[in-house]
Amino acid sequence: MKEKHVAPQGIDRRTFLKTSAAVGAATVITGFPAIVRSQP
């Protein structure tokens, strides 16, 4: 889902990138065991 993110005044780019990185890491951490389990 790509949407244009218009950051409010209070959120700067660094905070947004940090949040994105945290979400990405959480996705990898939670998704990785499922990927490993699906291997034969």
N, CA, C and O atoms as a GROMACS GRO file, in nm:
protein
  160
    1MET      N    1   0.084  -0.120   0.000
    1MET     CA    2   0.000   0.000   0.000
    1MET      C    3   0.087   0.124   0.000
    1MET      O    4   0.137   0.166   0.104
    2LYS      N    5   0.104   0.183  -0.116
    2LYS     CA    6   0.185   0.305  -0.120
    2LYS      C    7   0.092   0.425  -0.114
    2LYS      O    8   0.002   0.440  -0.196
    3GLU      N    9   0.115   0.508  -0.016
    3GLU     CA   10   0.038   0.631  -0.007
    3GLU      C   11   0.133   0.744   0.020
    3GLU      O   12   0.237   0.726   0.083
    4LYS      N   13   0.098   0.862  -0.029
    4LYS     CA   14   0.184   0.978  -0.002
    4LYS      C   15   0.173   1.012   0.144
    4LYS      O   16   0.063   1.038   0.195
    5HIS      N   17   0.284   1.013   0.212
    5HIS     CA   18   0.283   1.042   0.355
    5HIS      C   19   0.314   1.189   0.375
    5HIS      O   20   0.426   1.235   0.350
    6VAL      N   21   0.214   1.262   0.420
    6VAL     CA   22   0.236   1.403   0.452
    6VAL      C   23   0.256   1.412   0.602
    6VAL      O   24   0.161   1.399   0.679
    7ALA      N   25   0.380   1.434   0.642
    7ALA     CA   26   0.411   1.435   0.784
    7ALA      C   27   0.360   1.562   0.849
    7ALA      O   28   0.382   1.672   0.797
    8PRO      N   29   0.291   1.548   0.961
    8PRO     CA   30   0.252   1.667   1.036
    8PRO      C   31   0.375   1.740   1.089
    8PRO      O   32   0.485   1.685   1.093
    9GLN      N   33   0.355   1.863   1.128
    9GLN     CA   34   0.466   1.948   1.171
    9GLN      C   35   0.549   1.880   1.281
    9GLN      O   36   0.671   1.895   1.284
   10GLY      N   37   0.484   1.807   1.370
   10GLY     CA   38   0.553   1.750   1.486
   10GLY      C   39   0.643   1.632   1.452
   10GLY      O   40   0.733   1.600   1.529
   11ILE      N   41   0.620   1.568   1.338
   11ILE     CA   42   0.699   1.449   1.305
   11ILE      C   43   0.801   1.487   1.197
   11ILE      O   44   0.764   1.524   1.086
   12ASP      N   45   0.928   1.477   1.232
   12ASP     CA   46   1.029   1.508   1.132
   12ASP      C   47   1.069   1.381   1.057
   12ASP      O   48   1.025   1.271   1.090
   13ARG      N   49   1.152   1.399   0.958
   13ARG     CA   50   1.186   1.288   0.870
   13ARG      C   51   1.260   1.178   0.945
   13ARG      O   52   1.239   1.059   0.919
   14ARG      N   53   1.345   1.216   1.038
   14ARG     CA   54   1.423   1.116   1.111
   14ARG      C   55   1.332   1.026   1.193
   14ARG      O   56   1.350   0.904   1.195
   15THR      N   57   1.234   1.087   1.259
   15THR     CA   58   1.140   1.007   1.338
   15THR      C   59   1.063   0.912   1.248
   15THR      O   60   1.042   0.796   1.282
   16PHE      N   61   1.022   0.962   1.133
   16PHE     CA   62   0.947   0.879   1.039
   16PHE      C   63   1.031   0.761   0.992
   16PHE      O   64   0.983   0.648   0.984
   17LEU      N   65   1.158   0.787   0.960
   17LEU     CA   66   1.246   0.680   0.913
   17LEU      C   67   1.270   0.578   1.024
   17LEU      O   68   1.273   0.457   0.999
   18LYS      N   69   1.285   0.628   1.147
   18LYS     CA   70   1.305   0.536   1.260
   18LYS      C   71   1.184   0.446   1.276
   18LYS      O   72   1.197   0.326   1.298
   19THR      N   73   1.065   0.505   1.265
   19THR     CA   74   0.942   0.428   1.278
   19THR      C   75   0.933   0.325   1.166
   19THR      O   76   0.897   0.210   1.190
   20SER      N   77   0.966   0.366   1.044
   20SER     CA   78   0.963   0.274   0.931
   20SER      C   79   1.059   0.158   0.953
   20SER      O   80   1.026   0.043   0.925
   21ALA      N   81   1.178   0.189   1.003
   21ALA     CA   82   1.277   0.085   1.028
   21ALA      C   83   1.228  -0.013   1.134
   21ALA      O   84   1.246  -0.134   1.121
   22ALA      N   85   1.164   0.041   1.238
   22ALA     CA   86   1.113  -0.045   1.345
   22ALA      C   87   1.003  -0.137   1.291
   22ALA      O   88   1.000  -0.255   1.323
   23VAL      N   89   0.914  -0.081   1.210
   23VAL     CA   90   0.807  -0.162   1.152
   23VAL      C   91   0.865  -0.269   1.060
   23VAL      O   92   0.822  -0.384   1.062
   24GLY      N   93   0.964  -0.231   0.979
   24GLY     CA   94   1.027  -0.326   0.890
   24GLY      C   95   1.096  -0.438   0.966
   24GLY      O   96   1.086  -0.555   0.929
   25ALA      N   97   1.166  -0.402   1.073
   25ALA     CA   98   1.235  -0.503   1.153
   25ALA      C   99   1.135  -0.597   1.218
   25ALA      O  100   1.156  -0.718   1.221
   26ALA      N  101   1.026  -0.541   1.269
   26ALA     CA  102   0.924  -0.624   1.333
   26ALA      C  103   0.864  -0.721   1.232
   26ALA      O  104   0.836  -0.837   1.264
   27THR      N  105   0.843  -0.674   1.110
   27THR     CA  106   0.788  -0.760   1.005
   27THR      C  107   0.884  -0.874   0.974
   27THR      O  108   0.841  -0.989   0.959
   28VAL      N  109   1.013  -0.842   0.964
   28VAL     CA  110   1.112  -0.946   0.934
   28VAL      C  111   1.119  -1.047   1.048
   28VAL      O  112   1.122  -1.168   1.024
   29ILE      N  113   1.120  -0.997   1.171
   29ILE     CA  114   1.133  -1.086   1.287
   29ILE      C  115   1.013  -1.178   1.299
   29ILE      O  116   1.028  -1.296   1.328
   30THR      N  117   0.893  -1.124   1.276
   30THR     CA  118   0.774  -1.208   1.289
   30THR      C  119   0.754  -1.296   1.167
   30THR      O  120   0.698  -1.405   1.177
   31GLY      N  121   0.800  -1.250   1.051
   31GLY     CA  122   0.780  -1.326   0.928
   31GLY      C  123   0.885  -1.434   0.907
   31GLY      O  124   0.858  -1.533   0.839
   32PHE      N  125   1.002  -1.417   0.963
   32PHE     CA  126   1.113  -1.509   0.938
   32PHE      C  127   1.083  -1.653   0.981
   32PHE      O  128   1.106  -1.745   0.903
   33PRO      N  129   1.033  -1.675   1.103
   33PRO     CA  130   1.001  -1.813   1.145
   33PRO      C  131   0.903  -1.880   1.051
   33PRO      O  132   0.914  -2.000   1.025
   34ALA      N  133   0.806  -1.806   1.000
   34ALA     CA  134   0.708  -1.864   0.908
   34ALA      C  135   0.776  -1.907   0.778
   34ALA      O  136   0.744  -2.012   0.722
   35ILE      N  137   0.871  -1.826   0.732
   35ILE     CA  138   0.945  -1.860   0.610
   35ILE      C  139   1.028  -1.986   0.633
   35ILE      O  140   1.033  -2.075   0.548
   36VAL      N  141   1.094  -1.993   0.749
   36VAL     CA  142   1.177  -2.110   0.781
   36VAL      C  143   1.090  -2.234   0.791
   36VAL      O  144   1.128  -2.341   0.742
   37ARG      N  145   0.973  -2.221   0.854
   37ARG     CA  146   0.885  -2.336   0.872
   37ARG      C  147   0.834  -2.388   0.738
   37ARG      O  148   0.806  -2.507   0.725
   38SER      N  149   0.820  -2.299   0.639
   38SER     CA  150   0.764  -2.342   0.512
   38SER      C  151   0.867  -2.417   0.427
   38SER      O  152   0.831  -2.476   0.325
   39GLN      N  153   0.992  -2.416   0.469
   39GLN     CA  154   1.094  -2.490   0.395
   39GLN      C  155   1.077  -2.640   0.423
   39GLN      O  156   1.039  -2.678   0.534
   40PRO      N  157   1.105  -2.723   0.323
   40PRO     CA  158   1.093  -2.869   0.342
   40PRO      C  159   1.197  -2.922   0.440
   40PRO      O  160   1.200  -3.042   0.467
   0.00000   0.00000   0.00000
